[in-house]
Amino acid sequence: MMDSSRRVRVYTVVDVWRGMANDCKSFSRLKDAREYARRLERCRNPQSDDVGLFAGALRLAPVPTRARAKRSS
């Protein structure tokens, strides 16, 4: 049986402000994640703040044929 699941790349930007995780956002495009991280870095203190960019992948389960047929009607 063939595995028909799909892998999707996800890029997550984590904002650390004064040593505490402040926010995180995930993007499907690396370009968007890098742009957001650069924007955050411009207004951060490099001694106590940090911005991290992480890449990962999600494996999405296939949608059963029956469910696809119901959605389209």
Biopython code that builds the backbone (N, CA, C, O; Angstrom):
import numpy as np
from Bio.PDB.StructureBuilder import StructureBuilder

atoms = [
    (1, "MET", "N", (0.838, -1.180, 0.000)),
    (1, "MET", "CA", (0.000, 0.000, 0.000)),
    (1, "MET", "C", (0.885, 1.246, 0.000)),
    (1, "MET", "O", (1.816, 1.353, 0.799)),
    (2, "MET", "N", (0.594, 2.177, -0.889)),
    (2, "MET", "CA", (1.421, 3.366, -1.010)),
    (2, "MET", "C", (0.999, 4.424, 0.004)),
    (2, "MET", "O", (-0.193, 4.638, 0.225)),
    (3, "ASP", "N", (1.974, 5.082, 0.617)),
    (3, "ASP", "CA", (1.703, 6.153, 1.572)),
    (3, "ASP", "C", (1.413, 7.426, 0.791)),
    (3, "ASP", "O", (2.302, 7.974, 0.140)),
    (4, "SER", "N", (0.173, 7.895, 0.853)),
    (4, "SER", "CA", (-0.192, 9.080, 0.081)),
    (4, "SER", "C", (-0.226, 10.336, 0.946)),
    (4, "SER", "O", (-0.812, 11.343, 0.549)),
    (5, "SER", "N", (0.403, 10.288, 2.136)),
    (5, "SER", "CA", (0.453, 11.482, 2.970)),
    (5, "SER", "C", (1.399, 12.499, 2.334)),
    (5, "SER", "O", (2.271, 12.150, 1.539)),
    (6, "ARG", "N", (1.208, 13.739, 2.697)),
    (6, "ARG", "CA", (1.963, 14.837, 2.112)),
    (6, "ARG", "C", (2.792, 15.510, 3.196)),
    (6, "ARG", "O", (2.327, 15.658, 4.326)),
    (7, "ARG", "N", (4.011, 15.918, 2.868)),
    (7, "ARG", "CA", (4.859, 16.647, 3.812)),
    (7, "ARG", "C", (4.852, 18.124, 3.438)),
    (7, "ARG", "O", (5.016, 18.492, 2.274)),
    (8, "VAL", "N", (4.659, 18.953, 4.448)),
    (8, "VAL", "CA", (4.617, 20.402, 4.246)),
    (8, "VAL", "C", (5.702, 21.035, 5.099)),
    (8, "VAL", "O", (5.772, 20.782, 6.302)),
    (9, "ARG", "N", (6.555, 21.860, 4.486)),
    (9, "ARG", "CA", (7.601, 22.560, 5.235)),
    (9, "ARG", "C", (6.974, 23.714, 6.009)),
    (9, "ARG", "O", (6.106, 24.420, 5.493)),
    (10, "VAL", "N", (7.418, 23.900, 7.247)),
    (10, "VAL", "CA", (6.929, 24.976, 8.099)),
    (10, "VAL", "C", (8.132, 25.679, 8.707)),
    (10, "VAL", "O", (9.071, 25.032, 9.171)),
    (11, "TYR", "N", (8.100, 27.007, 8.703)),
    (11, "TYR", "CA", (9.187, 27.823, 9.253)),
    (11, "TYR", "C", (8.609, 28.630, 10.411)),
    (11, "TYR", "O", (7.644, 29.373, 10.236)),
    (12, "THR", "N", (9.201, 28.481, 11.589)),
    (12, "THR", "CA", (8.684, 29.133, 12.793)),
    (12, "THR", "C", (9.700, 30.132, 13.311)),
    (12, "THR", "O", (10.883, 29.823, 13.453)),
    (13, "VAL", "N", (9.219, 31.339, 13.591)),
    (13, "VAL", "CA", (10.045, 32.398, 14.155)),
    (13, "VAL", "C", (9.633, 32.560, 15.612)),
    (13, "VAL", "O", (8.456, 32.761, 15.914)),
    (14, "VAL", "N", (10.619, 32.469, 16.523)),
    (14, "VAL", "CA", (10.370, 32.620, 17.953)),
    (14, "VAL", "C", (11.008, 33.925, 18.414)),
    (14, "VAL", "O", (12.181, 34.188, 18.147)),
    (15, "ASP", "N", (10.226, 34.727, 19.103)),
    (15, "ASP", "CA", (10.666, 36.031, 19.614)),
    (15, "ASP", "C", (10.907, 35.908, 21.119)),
    (15, "ASP", "O", (9.981, 35.617, 21.877)),
    (16, "VAL", "N", (12.154, 36.130, 21.550)),
    (16, "VAL", "CA", (12.501, 36.083, 22.969)),
    (16, "VAL", "C", (12.818, 37.512, 23.403)),
    (16, "VAL", "O", (13.731, 38.147, 22.874)),
    (17, "TRP", "N", (12.052, 38.004, 24.370)),
    (17, "TRP", "CA", (12.194, 39.385, 24.847)),
    (17, "TRP", "C", (12.536, 39.357, 26.325)),
    (17, "TRP", "O", (11.774, 38.836, 27.140)),
    (18, "ARG", "N", (13.678, 39.916, 26.664)),
    (18, "ARG", "CA", (14.182, 39.948, 28.037)),
    (18, "ARG", "C", (14.262, 38.554, 28.657)),
    (18, "ARG", "O", (13.948, 38.359, 29.831)),
    (19, "GLY", "N", (14.685, 37.600, 27.848)),
    (19, "GLY", "CA", (14.897, 36.243, 28.329)),
    (19, "GLY", "C", (13.656, 35.361, 28.392)),
    (19, "GLY", "O", (13.743, 34.205, 28.807)),
    (20, "MET", "N", (12.509, 35.887, 27.988)),
    (20, "MET", "CA", (11.258, 35.120, 28.034)),
    (20, "MET", "C", (10.689, 34.978, 26.632)),
    (20, "MET", "O", (10.724, 35.925, 25.847)),
    (21, "ALA", "N", (10.164, 33.795, 26.311)),
    (21, "ALA", "CA", (9.505, 33.614, 25.014)),
    (21, "ALA", "C", (8.296, 34.536, 24.975)),
    (21, "ALA", "O", (7.406, 34.448, 25.821)),
    (22, "ASN", "N", (8.274, 35.411, 23.995)),
    (22, "ASN", "CA", (7.230, 36.424, 23.895)),
    (22, "ASN", "C", (6.176, 36.043, 22.863)),
    (22, "ASN", "O", (4.984, 36.249, 23.092)),
    (23, "ASP", "N", (6.597, 35.495, 21.744)),
    (23, "ASP", "CA", (5.671, 35.199, 20.661)),
    (23, "ASP", "C", (6.322, 34.209, 19.705)),
    (23, "ASP", "O", (7.547, 34.085, 19.670)),
    (24, "CYS", "N", (5.513, 33.518, 18.942)),
    (24, "CYS", "CA", (6.025, 32.702, 17.853)),
    (24, "CYS", "C", (4.986, 32.675, 16.745)),
    (24, "CYS", "O", (3.780, 32.659, 16.993)),
    (25, "LYS", "N", (5.488, 32.670, 15.516)),
    (25, "LYS", "CA", (4.629, 32.636, 14.341)),
    (25, "LYS", "C", (5.213, 31.641, 13.359)),
    (25, "LYS", "O", (6.431, 31.518, 13.228)),
    (26, "SER", "N", (4.335, 30.933, 12.674)),
    (26, "SER", "CA", (4.770, 29.952, 11.687)),
    (26, "SER", "C", (4.380, 30.405, 10.290)),
    (26, "SER", "O", (3.343, 31.038, 10.090)),
    (27, "PHE", "N", (5.225, 30.070, 9.333)),
    (27, "PHE", "CA", (5.046, 30.482, 7.946)),
    (27, "PHE", "C", (5.239, 29.284, 7.023)),
    (27, "PHE", "O", (5.966, 28.346, 7.349)),
    (28, "SER", "N", (4.589, 29.326, 5.886)),
    (28, "SER", "CA", (4.781, 28.256, 4.909)),
    (28, "SER", "C", (5.887, 28.598, 3.917)),
    (28, "SER", "O", (6.359, 27.725, 3.189)),
    (29, "ARG", "N", (6.303, 29.864, 3.883)),
    (29, "ARG", "CA", (7.373, 30.283, 2.969)),
    (29, "ARG", "C", (8.568, 30.803, 3.764)),
    (29, "ARG", "O", (8.409, 31.643, 4.650)),
    (30, "LEU", "N", (9.755, 30.309, 3.450)),
    (30, "LEU", "CA", (10.981, 30.721, 4.136)),
    (30, "LEU", "C", (11.208, 32.222, 3.986)),
    (30, "LEU", "O", (11.623, 32.883, 4.938)),
    (31, "LYS", "N", (10.941, 32.759, 2.813)),
    (31, "LYS", "CA", (11.138, 34.189, 2.567)),
    (31, "LYS", "C", (10.330, 35.036, 3.556)),
    (31, "LYS", "O", (10.844, 36.018, 4.091)),
    (32, "ASP", "N", (9.083, 34.668, 3.801)),
    (32, "ASP", "CA", (8.232, 35.409, 4.736)),
    (32, "ASP", "C", (8.755, 35.299, 6.168)),
    (32, "ASP", "O", (8.739, 36.279, 6.914)),
    (33, "ALA", "N", (9.214, 34.118, 6.547)),
    (33, "ALA", "CA", (9.742, 33.919, 7.900)),
    (33, "ALA", "C", (11.010, 34.747, 8.111)),
    (33, "ALA", "O", (11.179, 35.363, 9.163)),
    (34, "ARG", "N", (11.898, 34.766, 7.121)),
    (34, "ARG", "CA", (13.132, 35.564, 7.243)),
    (34, "ARG", "C", (12.825, 37.050, 7.341)),
    (34, "ARG", "O", (13.442, 37.763, 8.133)),
    (35, "GLU", "N", (11.884, 37.517, 6.549)),
    (35, "GLU", "CA", (11.505, 38.936, 6.575)),
    (35, "GLU", "C", (10.944, 39.319, 7.942)),
    (35, "GLU", "O", (11.293, 40.368, 8.484)),
    (36, "TYR", "N", (10.085, 38.483, 8.498)),
    (36, "TYR", "CA", (9.504, 38.748, 9.815)),
    (36, "TYR", "C", (10.599, 38.753, 10.889)),
    (36, "TYR", "O", (10.603, 39.618, 11.764)),
    (37, "ALA", "N", (11.524, 37.791, 10.822)),
    (37, "ALA", "CA", (12.614, 37.720, 11.800)),
    (37, "ALA", "C", (13.495, 38.968, 11.715)),
    (37, "ALA", "O", (13.902, 39.507, 12.744)),
    (38, "ARG", "N", (13.790, 39.429, 10.505)),
    (38, "ARG", "CA", (14.600, 40.648, 10.342)),
    (38, "ARG", "C", (13.902, 41.857, 10.951)),
    (38, "ARG", "O", (14.536, 42.687, 11.602)),
    (39, "ARG", "N", (12.588, 41.954, 10.735)),
    (39, "ARG", "CA", (11.827, 43.068, 11.305)),
    (39, "ARG", "C", (11.903, 43.060, 12.827)),
    (39, "ARG", "O", (12.066, 44.111, 13.447)),
    (40, "LEU", "N", (11.787, 41.880, 13.431)),
    (40, "LEU", "CA", (11.869, 41.777, 14.885)),
    (40, "LEU", "C", (13.264, 42.141, 15.391)),
    (40, "LEU", "O", (13.402, 42.832, 16.400)),
    (41, "GLU", "N", (14.300, 41.673, 14.685)),
    (41, "GLU", "CA", (15.682, 41.907, 15.125)),
    (41, "GLU", "C", (16.050, 43.384, 15.141)),
    (41, "GLU", "O", (16.888, 43.805, 15.939)),
    (42, "ARG", "N", (15.432, 44.173, 14.270)),
    (42, "ARG", "CA", (15.761, 45.604, 14.202)),
    (42, "ARG", "C", (15.452, 46.339, 15.502)),
    (42, "ARG", "O", (16.142, 47.301, 15.839)),
    (43, "CYS", "N", (14.442, 45.912, 16.231)),
    (43, "CYS", "CA", (14.058, 46.640, 17.446)),
    (43, "CYS", "C", (14.308, 45.818, 18.714)),
    (43, "CYS", "O", (13.582, 45.959, 19.698)),
    (44, "ARG", "N", (15.317, 44.976, 18.692)),
    (44, "ARG", "CA", (15.641, 44.149, 19.857)),
    (44, "ARG", "C", (17.015, 44.496, 20.402)),
    (44, "ARG", "O", (17.895, 44.944, 19.667)),
    (45, "ASN", "N", (17.187, 44.282, 21.708)),
    (45, "ASN", "CA", (18.464, 44.459, 22.379)),
    (45, "ASN", "C", (19.212, 43.126, 22.280)),
    (45, "ASN", "O", (18.762, 42.127, 22.841)),
    (46, "PRO", "N", (20.347, 43.100, 21.573)),
    (46, "PRO", "CA", (21.050, 41.821, 21.369)),
    (46, "PRO", "C", (21.586, 41.189, 22.661)),
    (46, "PRO", "O", (21.926, 40.006, 22.662)),
    (47, "GLN", "N", (21.669, 41.950, 23.758)),
    (47, "GLN", "CA", (22.175, 41.389, 25.010)),
    (47, "GLN", "C", (21.123, 40.584, 25.772)),
    (47, "GLN", "O", (21.468, 39.639, 26.480)),
    (48, "SER", "N", (19.843, 40.944, 25.637)),
    (48, "SER", "CA", (18.825, 40.223, 26.408)),
    (48, "SER", "C", (17.689, 39.667, 25.549)),
    (48, "SER", "O", (16.853, 38.913, 26.046)),
    (49, "ASP", "N", (17.652, 40.028, 24.282)),
    (49, "ASP", "CA", (16.582, 39.575, 23.399)),
    (49, "ASP", "C", (17.158, 38.685, 22.300)),
    (49, "ASP", "O", (18.351, 38.739, 22.001)),
    (50, "ASP", "N", (16.301, 37.875, 21.711)),
    (50, "ASP", "CA", (16.755, 36.995, 20.640)),
    (50, "ASP", "C", (15.584, 36.676, 19.712)),
    (50, "ASP", "O", (14.421, 36.721, 20.113)),
    (51, "VAL", "N", (15.915, 36.361, 18.487)),
    (51, "VAL", "CA", (14.929, 35.927, 17.509)),
    (51, "VAL", "C", (15.486, 34.656, 16.877)),
    (51, "VAL", "O", (16.610, 34.649, 16.376)),
    (52, "GLY", "N", (14.708, 33.593, 16.900)),
    (52, "GLY", "CA", (15.151, 32.325, 16.324)),
    (52, "GLY", "C", (14.254, 31.906, 15.175)),
    (52, "GLY", "O", (13.041, 32.111, 15.209)),
    (53, "LEU", "N", (14.862, 31.322, 14.164)),
    (53, "LEU", "CA", (14.126, 30.810, 13.012)),
    (53, "LEU", "C", (14.373, 29.302, 12.934)),
    (53, "LEU", "O", (15.517, 28.853, 12.863)),
    (54, "PHE", "N", (13.289, 28.529, 12.948)),
    (54, "PHE", "CA", (13.381, 27.075, 12.951)),
    (54, "PHE", "C", (12.601, 26.513, 11.775)),
    (54, "PHE", "O", (11.534, 27.019, 11.425)),
    (55, "ALA", "N", (13.139, 25.469, 11.170)),
    (55, "ALA", "CA", (12.463, 24.803, 10.054)),
    (55, "ALA", "C", (12.026, 23.416, 10.497)),
    (55, "ALA", "O", (12.720, 22.741, 11.258)),
    (56, "GLY", "N", (10.871, 23.008, 10.011)),
    (56, "GLY", "CA", (10.366, 21.680, 10.329)),
    (56, "GLY", "C", (9.432, 21.223, 9.225)),
    (56, "GLY", "O", (9.237, 21.922, 8.231)),
    (57, "ALA", "N", (8.864, 20.059, 9.406)),
    (57, "ALA", "CA", (7.934, 19.520, 8.411)),
    (57, "ALA", "C", (6.756, 18.878, 9.121)),
    (57, "ALA", "O", (6.896, 18.283, 10.189)),
    (58, "LEU", "N", (5.609, 19.011, 8.509)),
    (58, "LEU", "CA", (4.403, 18.348, 8.992)),
    (58, "LEU", "C", (4.007, 17.297, 7.972)),
    (58, "LEU", "O", (4.073, 17.530, 6.765)),
    (59, "ARG", "N", (3.601, 16.159, 8.459)),
    (59, "ARG", "CA", (3.099, 15.137, 7.543)),
    (59, "ARG", "C", (1.580, 15.148, 7.653)),
    (59, "ARG", "O", (1.017, 14.846, 8.706)),
    (60, "LEU", "N", (0.926, 15.501, 6.546)),
    (60, "LEU", "CA", (-0.526, 15.594, 6.524)),
    (60, "LEU", "C", (-1.116, 14.274, 6.058)),
    (60, "LEU", "O", (-0.666, 13.689, 5.073)),
    (61, "ALA", "N", (-2.115, 13.821, 6.769)),
    (61, "ALA", "CA", (-2.793, 12.582, 6.392)),
    (61, "ALA", "C", (-3.642, 12.839, 5.159)),
    (61, "ALA", "O", (-4.196, 13.927, 5.001)),
    (62, "PRO", "N", (-3.745, 11.868, 4.304)),
    (62, "PRO", "CA", (-4.581, 12.035, 3.105)),
    (62, "PRO", "C", (-6.055, 12.137, 3.487)),
    (62, "PRO", "O", (-6.493, 11.550, 4.477)),
    (63, "VAL", "N", (-6.807, 12.881, 2.698)),
    (63, "VAL", "CA", (-8.250, 12.987, 2.904)),
    (63, "VAL", "C", (-8.887, 11.784, 2.229)),
    (63, "VAL", "O", (-8.646, 11.545, 1.045)),
    (64, "PRO", "N", (-9.696, 11.022, 2.960)),
    (64, "PRO", "CA", (-10.335, 9.850, 2.348)),
    (64, "PRO", "C", (-11.194, 10.246, 1.142)),
    (64, "PRO", "O", (-11.742, 11.348, 1.100)),
    (65, "THR", "N", (-11.305, 9.362, 0.183)),
    (65, "THR", "CA", (-12.053, 9.621, -1.041)),
    (65, "THR", "C", (-13.494, 10.004, -0.738)),
    (65, "THR", "O", (-14.024, 10.919, -1.369)),
    (66, "ARG", "N", (-14.132, 9.346, 0.189)),
    (66, "ARG", "CA", (-15.521, 9.658, 0.549)),
    (66, "ARG", "C", (-15.658, 11.094, 1.053)),
    (66, "ARG", "O", (-16.592, 11.799, 0.673)),
    (67, "ALA", "N", (-14.736, 11.525, 1.900)),
    (67, "ALA", "CA", (-14.801, 12.879, 2.447)),
    (67, "ALA", "C", (-14.647, 13.911, 1.337)),
    (67, "ALA", "O", (-15.313, 14.947, 1.360)),
    (68, "ARG", "N", (-13.780, 13.642, 0.369)),
    (68, "ARG", "CA", (-13.620, 14.576, -0.753)),
    (68, "ARG", "C", (-14.909, 14.701, -1.547)),
    (68, "ARG", "O", (-15.283, 15.800, -1.957)),
    (69, "ALA", "N", (-15.584, 13.594, -1.763)),
    (69, "ALA", "CA", (-16.822, 13.597, -2.547)),
    (69, "ALA", "C", (-17.914, 14.393, -1.813)),
    (69, "ALA", "O", (-18.667, 15.129, -2.451)),
    (70, "LYS", "N", (-18.008, 14.259, -0.512)),
    (70, "LYS", "CA", (-19.007, 14.987, 0.269)),
    (70, "LYS", "C", (-18.754, 16.494, 0.256)),
    (70, "LYS", "O", (-19.690, 17.286, 0.151)),
    (71, "ARG", "N", (-17.481, 16.883, 0.362)),
    (71, "ARG", "CA", (-17.147, 18.310, 0.402)),
    (71, "ARG", "C", (-17.501, 18.998, -0.882)),
    (71, "ARG", "O", (-17.950, 20.144, -0.843)),
    (72, "SER", "N", (-17.325, 18.368, -2.019)),
    (72, "SER", "CA", (-17.533, 19.020, -3.309)),
    (72, "SER", "C", (-19.003, 19.148, -3.664)),
    (72, "SER", "O", (-19.338, 19.919, -4.563)),
    (73, "SER", "N", (-19.890, 18.428, -3.000)),
    (73, "SER", "CA", (-21.312, 18.542, -3.343)),
    (73, "SER", "C", (-22.016, 19.620, -2.563)),
    (73, "SER", "O", (-23.215, 19.830, -2.746)),
]
sb = StructureBuilder()
sb.init_structure("model")
sb.init_model(0)
sb.init_chain("A")
sb.init_seg("    ")
for serial, (resi, resn, name, xyz) in enumerate(atoms, 1):
    if name == "N":
        sb.init_residue(resn, " ", resi, " ")
    sb.init_atom(name, np.array(xyz, "f"), 0.0, 1.0, " ", f" {name:<3s}", serial, name[0])
structure = sb.get_structure()
